[in-house]
Amino acid sequence: MSELFSIVVYIVIYLMAPSIANFYNNNDLTLIVRVFALKLPLSAFNAIQQAYVSKKMLFKKIFISTTASAIISGCIGIVLAYMGFGIWALIMQYILNTVIVSIALFVQLDWRPEWKFSWSSGKPLLNYGWKVLMTSILGAFFNQLRTLLLGKAYTPAELAYYNRGQKFPELLSQNIDGTISTVLFPAMSAYNDDLEKIKLLVRKSIKVSTFIIMPLMFGMAATAKPIILILLTDKWIESVPYMQYLCIAGAFGTISNTNMQAISAIGRSDILLNLELIKKPIYLLLLVVGLKISVLAVAYTMTIYSVCSALLNMSPNRKLLSYKFKEQVEDILPALILSITMFVIVELITLIKLPIFVMFIVQIFVGVVVYTLLALIFKLEACMYILEIIKSSKKKYRKYE
């Protein structure tokens, strides 16, 4: 079903490609859009594989397939770029990444898709799934709408600064949140009739994920300038403020993600869709306000939206799981306060005149030490939990030596 839908969407995009090219006054986009959109049917097949391995909790197979695809497609993309293929190097890298993941999982799994459809089995899934699908489509549409409007209203250079500033926090948050979601959803789904158990899982997940992601995001915001200068050179220095705002936005993304995973796990996809219908007008309003001012203002308004989105996504679980707003704030606040404290201290280091690489190393060292010491001094629950996991892993390792 998902494969059929992805093919329909691809046909629509294929037909719309000339209009998209005209919108940007770039005829080359017609072929680029049509080729790049091939990723849709390929990803649809891979999504079924991912759902299967997640349900069975075969995370080792996910790790092998994603790692192999990232390395192989990345190397091919670099070679093609070096050979002068330009944008096609990037497009091939994206498509090959999906193809290699699918092939790797196909080789590892005994499961094979069958050309059968059971209406009795599919009906409840369709009732649940179409709302999840609409939620995903709305999210993807509005995310791409931002880029589309920025590209139309401002110069390609200004859009490039925004996109470059977004890449680093996006890469970090998507990988960590994606890993957490892969484990969290099937774990919670196994207890979908035990709301108290799900609440405990959600609380632990929020504590641990905020403990990990928030310092990484605030730390990246504090070290944005040396990161850009070291990795991208001073040509991209204007990306720094974008990166800082979007790092802060990403810090709150994990709160939204965990709450939405819980709502999804107990089968309330209707609430997920309703939340999107409430959030997207807010998104659109903030986007329009930002566009009226500047590209940087868009980054600022997206940070505001991220906080608003987290608050709205927290709301349903007050009734669904009896997870009160006060409890959620208590679970989030320790990591947030420590991360802000670390950010201020790391940011102060920039007042010292040091070579950029030395400053970067010093900032990382000070940030890690400050955050870790504060977590140990105040005995944060998430910190103690992670330490227990590390100790347990060491014992198992010694046992097998």
Secondary structure as GFF3:
##gff-version 3
##sequence-region A 1 401
A	DSSP	alpha_helix	2	23	.	.	.	ID=ss1
A	DSSP	alpha_helix	29	36	.	.	.	ID=ss2
A	DSSP	alpha_helix	39	55	.	.	.	ID=ss3
A	DSSP	alpha_helix	59	82	.	.	.	ID=ss4
A	DSSP	alpha_helix	87	108	.	.	.	ID=ss5
A	DSSP	alpha_helix	119	153	.	.	.	ID=ss6
A	DSSP	alpha_helix	156	189	.	.	.	ID=ss7
A	DSSP	alpha_helix	195	222	.	.	.	ID=ss8
A	DSSP	alpha_helix	224	232	.	.	.	ID=ss9
A	DSSP	three_ten_helix	234	239	.	.	.	ID=ss10
A	DSSP	alpha_helix	240	265	.	.	.	ID=ss11
A	DSSP	alpha_helix	269	293	.	.	.	ID=ss12
A	DSSP	alpha_helix	295	314	.	.	.	ID=ss13
A	DSSP	alpha_helix	317	320	.	.	.	ID=ss14
A	DSSP	alpha_helix	325	348	.	.	.	ID=ss15
A	DSSP	three_ten_helix	349	351	.	.	.	ID=ss16
A	DSSP	alpha_helix	356	377	.	.	.	ID=ss17
A	DSSP	alpha_helix	381	400	.	.	.	ID=ss18
###
